[in-house]
Amino acid sequence: MLLAALLVLSAPAYADAPSAVRIGVNRMNLAWLSRSEQEKVLTDIAASGATDVRLSLSRPVDKSIEALAIAHRLGLRILLEIQLGNKSYYPRSAVPRTGHGRIWDVHRLSELDLPRYRKELHEALQRIDALGIRLEAIEPGNEINYAGYNGDLAVYPEPGARTPRSIAELRDRTRFERGLDNYVGALEISRSEVRQTVHSRDAAVISAGLSDMSAAEADRRGMERLDPREFVALLRERGIDGLVDAYGIHIYPGRKAAPAIAARVRSLLDFCQTAASGKSCWVTEWGIANLARSCPLDDRSRGEAIGAMRAAFDELGEAGRLKAAYYYDWDTEPSYSLWRCDKLSPAGAAAIGAADRAGAQAR
């Protein structure tokens, strides 16, 4: 899925106690907007009651940093997703893997130039730090277990064929594993560079949020992907636990009954552990679609599903296995957006806990 804004988890609309999970909202690719547009989007987010945002460091980097400065000035806490598709991190001779016109062409992690990555990231983080901006967390990469964001995974010329169910079935396992090694190297660099800042030296390092795409959906799209559990296991074999504070994961459960949503969340996050037994997780994207486009918006059905997600997140948070969840997205993805009809939708308020904070202030 595409990236968007972040909000830190707070109490569900039906509960008085605060949530054990940080709640946020995605608003990605603000670098593509003018400064005035950035200001409006981030002001709307802050005014809605949101406290945290997931923003991206992407090209053009100057514009990304402008957005971070605005968010910081507005008091929003920032999870920074570092887009590894940035061509500045690759040799000029590197050619992106084709998406055959069905999806964007992307660079291969196996060709990531680690010295270039260090240089570019160092410069960006030092510029961010010089502005007095504090990052709560950094997240190098996005959905790198899926061909949409990892060029070492194949996009088939035609969709419909059976795609791999494990690493053993990948078309180019050798190149893919070389990419995994590079990714771990990028994590090591990212941790080292953020520790050299003044304002963000204590920022959490989160591994790339992984796609929850099913094998059946990958078949329909004709794109390779690996199950998040297997992918995390492969990274752990390469020493990731010494480099990250938590694992990143994405969840798009579809419109289901509350028990089915809870079961889906528990199943997908079964590799998330407590600090005593392993690493916890950050859900850096989650979302429930509402296909309606009319105003005023009927958001009741989506609200029920969002309530079930929040309850499942809080259960995992109380157990110490989930630390944060960021809703996707604020205003750019028509079906998932929280900002509808020029205001925060009712389900959006429940997703980010805005109604809870307003009620607490009133009391």
PyMOL commands that set and color helices and strands:
alter all, ss='L'
color gray80, all
select helices_A, chain A and resi 30-32+35-47+61-73+87-89+109-111+114-130+167-169+173-195+215-221+228-237+240-242+258-268+300-318+346-352+354-362
alter helices_A, ss='H'
color red, helices_A
select strands_A, chain A and resi 5-7+22-26+52-57+77-82+137-140+204-205+246-251+280-286+322-327+339-340+343-344
alter strands_A, ss='S'
color yellow, strands_A
deselect
rebuild
show_as cartoon
